[in-house]
């Protein structure tokens, strides 16, 4: 398995230039680039071509753009905006060699029928799949473990991906989100490992289901998530690609960015090395 750094882990105490420098130094294989904030900030003073040159000259490579947010159940203007944003991502992905775009469902307190949610997700993901195919980019759909997100369990998200039934549409399995709304280990055992594109590795304080928020995340292995069972199942169903550490802990934003990046790697290795050999690019 290879190691990836998700930029949320240093959201408030670093930028893309610093993240890349420290991740390269500490031997990460990949980085997930935040397109909501850190990439636009980078492009204020740099170009995509400069970023491509960095990746060409160094070991670390871009794994994913994170993220295309609130892609489903939009009005017509919202849908057009999502498609335009995604096409722009494709142009940048082609220049950088990005493999995936993480797609996040809508969050709302509006009451929408489950059938309408699923139909919208399937329709939009099928359209995005067609757009992405010529670029060789895959769409990694992330279910979010919070009651106001449209699908917050692995089983529901997997059903949507299966219904889309395209090779370039799969899942992000985030251990925090899996735990936060009580996704089932038995359901995970039934999944095809080839349809899981990215593993987000993290942990959390031991609050009840339905009350957890991203700020409750802690270093992998330092919390209440049954990571050993999740990793055992993933290995059993054939997933062994990438573990991407993603934390949103306010206390960690007070650390020096390099210390956070180094600790994130060390704690991740302690957890995954019990189940997977680490690969070198």
Secondary structure, 3 states (H helix, E strand, C coil): CEEEEEHHHHCCCCCHHHHHHHHHHCCCCEEEEECCCHHHHHHCCCCHHHHHHHHHHCCCEEEEEEEEECCCCCCHHHHHHHHHHHHHHHHHHHHHCCCEEEEECCECCCCCCHHHHHHHHHHHHHHHHHHHHCCCCEEEEECCCCCCECCCCHHHHHHHHHHHCCCCEEEEEEHHHHHHCCCCHHHHHCCCHHHEEEEEECEECCCCCCCCCHHHEECCCCCCCCHHHHHHHHHHCCCCCEEEECCCCHHHHCCCHHHHHHHHHHHHHHHHCCCCCCCCC
